Amino acid sequence: MDTQKVNDPFPLLKGTYEDALKMIGKPGKLTFAEFAVNQDMIKNYCAMVEDKNLSYWDEAYSKKQWGGLVAPPGMLLAWPMALVWRPDKVRDHYFISINVPFPGTTLINVGTESEFLKPVYVGDNLNVYDELVSISQEKKTRLGTGHFLKTRATFRNQKGEVVAVRINNMFRYTPAEE
């Protein structure tokens, strides 16, 4: 098993289908967000997508509705995402899909389901771990030949409460041109 260059945005671990099967059901590394959920990032996100929901803009309204200022559900992945670059460490991801030792040179997301169990509040410090749920037999598609992977990420706040669970389906493959 080997990896691509360390500075690749998402270096994929190489291996065999049998290597990958051994990872099913084993949780990945617990990853803590580098910064707390904050209003500045929420406002920036809402401005980009033109979301005028008062829950994200008006603290008094959000406190009445939710008990505090909340983050939009679309930002769930942003909080524990590793910074693109840091001078003092290599980028590290919680995405187990890139750490599965597997054939295939690229990965594409084909579907996501998220269940939100509690609001994510400004000031929360989230952590997450990802788990490989299943792997398909080899499939040939117009994109190329590879395997479908299903993962489950569990997001918790600083109190240890599960705030969300995300099921992700991906296709890890070698493009037909290669």
Backbone torsions as a table, in degrees:
resi	resn	phi	psi	omega
1	MET	NA	136.8	176.9
2	ASP	-143.9	168.2	178.5
3	THR	-119.0	162.9	173.8
4	GLN	-75.2	-174.4	-179.8
5	LYS	-53.9	142.8	-178.3
6	VAL	-60.0	-33.0	-176.8
7	ASN	-88.6	6.6	171.5
8	ASP	-61.6	143.3	-179.1
9	PRO	-58.9	-41.3	178.5
10	PHE	-138.7	78.9	-178.8
11	PRO	-66.3	128.7	-178.4
12	LEU	-95.7	129.8	176.9
13	LEU	-72.6	134.5	-178.6
14	LYS	-98.2	147.8	178.0
15	GLY	178.2	-159.3	-177.6
16	THR	-110.2	167.0	175.7
17	TYR	-57.5	-41.2	-179.9
18	GLU	-64.5	-39.2	175.6
19	ASP	-59.6	-43.8	-177.4
20	ALA	-65.7	-41.2	-179.2
21	LEU	-57.7	-31.5	-179.6
22	LYS	-66.1	-17.8	-177.8
23	MET	-89.4	-9.9	-178.4
24	ILE	-60.7	129.6	177.5
25	GLY	85.0	-6.0	179.4
26	LYS	-96.7	122.8	-178.9
27	PRO	-67.3	145.8	175.4
28	GLY	-77.7	-172.1	-177.8
29	LYS	-68.4	134.6	174.1
30	LEU	-71.0	125.1	-177.1
31	THR	-119.3	131.7	178.3
32	PHE	-101.9	137.6	177.3
33	ALA	-60.0	144.8	-179.4
34	GLU	-77.5	-15.4	179.0
35	PHE	-150.2	158.9	-178.6
36	ALA	-74.3	157.3	171.6
37	VAL	-57.9	129.6	-174.4
38	ASN	-139.7	153.3	-174.5
39	GLN	-67.4	-34.3	-179.7
40	ASP	-61.3	-45.4	178.6
41	MET	-67.1	-36.9	178.4
42	ILE	-61.6	-47.4	179.8
43	LYS	-62.4	-40.7	178.9
44	ASN	-62.1	-46.5	178.5
45	TYR	-60.6	-50.1	-178.5
46	CYS	-62.3	-34.2	176.6
47	ALA	-66.6	-40.2	-179.5
48	MET	-64.4	-39.0	-176.6
49	VAL	-99.7	4.0	179.3
50	GLU	54.5	49.3	178.5
51	ASP	-94.9	111.5	-176.5
52	LYS	-98.1	14.1	178.8
53	ASN	-56.7	122.1	-177.4
54	LEU	-61.9	-19.8	178.6
55	SER	-59.7	-24.3	-177.3
56	TYR	-103.2	-12.8	-174.5
57	TRP	-113.2	-33.2	-171.5
58	ASP	-113.1	109.0	-175.5
59	GLU	-61.7	-42.0	-179.6
60	ALA	-64.0	-44.7	178.7
61	TYR	-62.2	-48.2	-177.9
62	SER	-63.3	-38.5	179.1
63	LYS	-64.0	-40.4	179.6
64	LYS	-66.7	-42.5	-177.3
65	GLN	-77.3	-41.4	-168.0
66	TRP	-123.0	-8.8	-177.3
67	GLY	90.8	2.9	179.9
68	GLY	166.7	170.4	178.9
69	LEU	-70.0	127.3	-174.9
70	VAL	-111.2	161.4	177.0
71	ALA	-96.5	146.0	176.0
72	PRO	-63.3	144.2	178.5
73	PRO	-56.5	-32.4	-179.6
74	GLY	-64.4	-12.1	-179.6
75	MET	-93.5	1.1	-175.2
76	LEU	-50.0	-45.3	-177.4
77	LEU	-73.9	-21.4	-176.5
78	ALA	-68.9	-36.7	-172.3
79	TRP	-64.3	-49.2	-179.8
80	PRO	-90.7	4.9	-179.3
81	MET	-66.5	134.0	178.1
82	ALA	-66.0	141.9	175.4
83	LEU	-59.9	146.2	-177.8
84	VAL	-62.0	-34.7	-179.4
85	TRP	-151.1	144.1	172.7
86	ARG	-144.3	145.4	-179.4
87	PRO	-74.1	-19.1	-171.4
88	ASP	-108.0	0.8	177.1
89	LYS	-163.0	160.7	177.7
90	VAL	-78.2	143.1	178.5
91	ARG	-60.7	133.3	-178.6
92	ASP	-126.9	137.9	-176.7
93	HIS	-116.5	150.2	172.2
94	TYR	-88.3	-10.6	-176.9
95	PHE	-63.1	110.3	-179.3
96	ILE	-67.6	-25.2	-176.7
97	SER	-59.8	-28.4	178.2
98	ILE	-85.7	-12.7	-179.3
99	ASN	-101.3	5.5	176.5
100	VAL	-81.2	121.9	179.0
101	PRO	-72.6	109.7	-164.5
102	PHE	-153.4	153.9	170.2
103	PRO	-70.9	162.8	178.1
104	GLY	113.7	142.2	-176.1
105	THR	-107.2	-7.7	-179.7
106	THR	-148.2	164.9	-174.9
107	LEU	-137.4	134.5	177.5
108	ILE	-131.0	137.7	177.3
109	ASN	-79.5	130.0	-179.0
110	VAL	-114.5	-7.7	177.8
111	GLY	177.6	146.4	-179.4
112	THR	-141.2	137.6	172.2
113	GLU	-125.3	131.8	178.3
114	SER	-124.6	136.5	174.8
115	GLU	-117.7	123.1	-179.3
116	PHE	-101.9	119.1	-175.1
117	LEU	-98.3	-26.4	178.3
118	LYS	-146.3	153.2	175.3
119	PRO	-65.0	150.6	171.7
120	VAL	-100.3	117.2	-174.4
121	TYR	-99.4	152.7	170.1
122	VAL	-57.2	132.4	-177.8
123	GLY	99.6	-18.1	177.5
124	ASP	-64.2	144.5	173.1
125	ASN	-113.7	107.6	-174.1
126	LEU	-90.2	153.2	168.9
127	ASN	-135.7	161.4	-174.8
128	VAL	-151.0	147.6	165.2
129	TYR	-134.0	148.2	-176.8
130	ASP	-113.9	146.1	-178.2
131	GLU	-134.6	136.8	175.8
132	LEU	-79.0	122.6	-176.3
133	VAL	-96.2	-45.1	-178.2
134	SER	-158.9	161.5	177.8
135	ILE	-138.2	134.0	178.3
136	SER	-80.5	165.6	167.0
137	GLN	-65.5	166.9	178.7
138	GLU	-59.9	135.6	179.9
139	LYS	-125.2	144.1	173.9
140	LYS	-107.9	125.0	178.9
141	THR	-127.8	176.8	176.3
142	ARG	-64.3	-27.2	178.3
143	LEU	-71.6	-38.8	-176.3
144	GLY	159.0	-167.3	-178.2
145	THR	-107.5	133.0	-179.7
146	GLY	-177.2	-155.8	-175.2
147	HIS	-132.9	146.2	173.2
148	PHE	-90.8	134.8	179.0
149	LEU	-118.1	141.7	173.2
150	LYS	-118.0	129.3	178.0
151	THR	-124.2	158.1	176.2
152	ARG	-130.3	119.9	178.0
153	ALA	-104.9	132.6	178.9
154	THR	-112.1	121.1	-177.5
155	PHE	-104.9	130.3	178.8
156	ARG	-125.1	154.4	173.5
157	ASN	-92.0	-177.3	-176.8
158	GLN	-65.1	-16.3	177.5
159	LYS	-87.6	-3.9	-177.8
160	GLY	85.8	5.8	-180.0
161	GLU	-79.9	134.9	175.6
162	VAL	-72.9	120.3	179.6
163	VAL	-99.5	-25.5	-179.4
164	ALA	-162.4	154.5	173.3
165	VAL	-130.8	131.1	-178.9
166	ARG	-121.1	124.2	173.8
167	ILE	-99.2	128.3	-177.0
168	ASN	-124.1	135.8	175.6
169	ASN	-115.9	128.0	-177.5
170	MET	-131.6	160.3	174.9
171	PHE	-119.1	115.2	176.5
172	ARG	-100.6	119.8	-170.3
173	TYR	-151.3	169.1	169.3
174	THR	-106.8	122.1	-178.7
175	PRO	-55.9	148.0	-178.0
176	ALA	-55.6	-33.4	-179.0
177	GLU	-66.8	-28.5	-178.7
178	GLU	-78.1	NA	NA
